[in-house]
């Protein structure tokens, strides 16, 4: 059985879809699973042993040049290659018009959420098969339920298994025993105070852990350097998702804001603490194969003392 999964973005959403792949592989061990995803995140499904082929698309680039000839040539070439092999099921785990349209480029029956379950109801009209899935559950559960409904197996009662295997990174910290801090956020409302990050880094140093501070933009790099300086911490160069996965996957603990890398760390089985300052974690909180906790919410900036208490738990300290 050939299955094509469509989940193009964002990083956290792609991570949240991987337990559904583990479920499919367990229920249908003879299935071949391929995946359509935005190119910057292609490294994530590639970390799952059950994913045979990753189809990267450059939609974020193409949509900015939609009226250019080379854009249509690139999209046409992708469609020709994708349609060269038919699928027994094309499963859209995203539920958006854009993902449904990408699903429509493949050869095979398309399946997704019904109009009451989907975030963009228009997309459900593009499916050949639909299923009802509650909206008020975690994103991971939505993906697992949809896959089970369309592939006809019983939804597992076991916790989600991400199954990702950390790769080898081209950049690694000089010290093997380290923690990763991720003070990156898409909006200022999501940020946690810089002095608290420094205090956290000092507490980790007391536990014998070197600190690595992640960043993803020029502004975030400046913030990372300010936090790292008093800690004598490492600030890596700009890392691809593949190399970041390698660094995260070999850390002792990761503490990060509500960002894709925090979710990826937890999915890799690393002890992970998520700090939520402007988003409710109930539907997209930190979940992983190891210690995983989420603190805060909308208008609820976690106190440093609460974060430190969770860090002690993650490190197995009694006090």
Order of alpha helices (4+ residues) and beta strands (2+ residues): beta-alpha-beta-alpha-beta-alpha-alpha-beta-alpha-beta-beta-alpha-beta-alpha-beta-alpha-alpha-beta-alpha-beta-beta-alpha
